[in-house]
Amino acid sequence: MAEQADLLKVVIDTNIFISGLISTTGSPAALLDKWEEGKFTLLISQVIIDEFVEVVNRQSC
């Protein structure tokens, strides 16, 4: 793994994050796999966290 300072810093939109959690295939899932492998540093804001929590707590129709 690269030094922490050398890693790319990435912000993942809530939609991409949720999509990557729902399906284990496709680009969103591949992106989350790369994050788990330590290929980049994930940057996240309180706004994204709040939106993520709101989305996962929504009730399906």
NORNOR-V21373 format. One record per residue. N is the residue number from 1. RES is the residue in three letters. OMEGA is omega in whole degrees, 0 to 359 (* if undefined). NEAR is the number of other C-alpha atoms within 8 Angstrom. D_FIRST is the distance of its C-alpha to the first C-alpha in whole Angstrom. Layout:
N|RES|OMEGA|NEAR|D_FIRST ; N|RES|OMEGA|NEAR|D_FIRST
This chain:
1|MET|180|4|0 ; 2|ALA|174|6|4 ; 3|GLU|182|6|7 ; 4|GLN|182|6|8 ; 5|ALA|182|4|11 ; 6|ASP|184|6|10 ; 7|LEU|173|10|9 ; 8|LEU|178|7|12 ; 9|LYS|189|8|14 ; 10|VAL|171|8|16 ; 11|VAL|179|7|20 ; 12|ILE|177|9|21 ; 13|ASP|180|7|24 ; 14|THR|181|9|26 ; 15|ASN|180|6|27 ; 16|ILE|180|9|24 ; 17|PHE|180|11|23 ; 18|ILE|179|9|26 ; 19|SER|179|10|26 ; 20|GLY|177|16|22 ; 21|LEU|182|8|24 ; 22|ILE|184|6|27 ; 23|SER|180|8|26 ; 24|THR|177|8|23 ; 25|THR|179|8|24 ; 26|GLY|184|8|24 ; 27|SER|179|7|22 ; 28|PRO|179|11|21 ; 29|ALA|179|13|20 ; 30|ALA|178|11|17 ; 31|LEU|178|9|16 ; 32|LEU|176|10|16 ; 33|ASP|179|8|14 ; 34|LYS|177|10|11 ; 35|TRP|178|11|12 ; 36|GLU|179|7|12 ; 37|GLU|179|6|8 ; 38|GLY|182|8|7 ; 39|LYS|177|11|7 ; 40|PHE|177|10|10 ; 41|THR|178|11|12 ; 42|LEU|174|9|15 ; 43|LEU|183|8|18 ; 44|ILE|180|8|21 ; 45|SER|177|6|25 ; 46|GLN|179|6|28 ; 47|VAL|179|6|29 ; 48|ILE|178|10|27 ; 49|ILE|180|9|27 ; 50|ASP|180|8|30 ; 51|GLU|178|9|31 ; 52|PHE|180|10|28 ; 53|VAL|179|8|30 ; 54|GLU|182|8|34 ; 55|VAL|183|7|33 ; 56|VAL|178|6|32 ; 57|ASN|178|6|35 ; 58|ARG|175|6|37 ; 59|GLN|178|4|40 ; 60|SER|177|3|40 ; 61|CYS|*|2|43
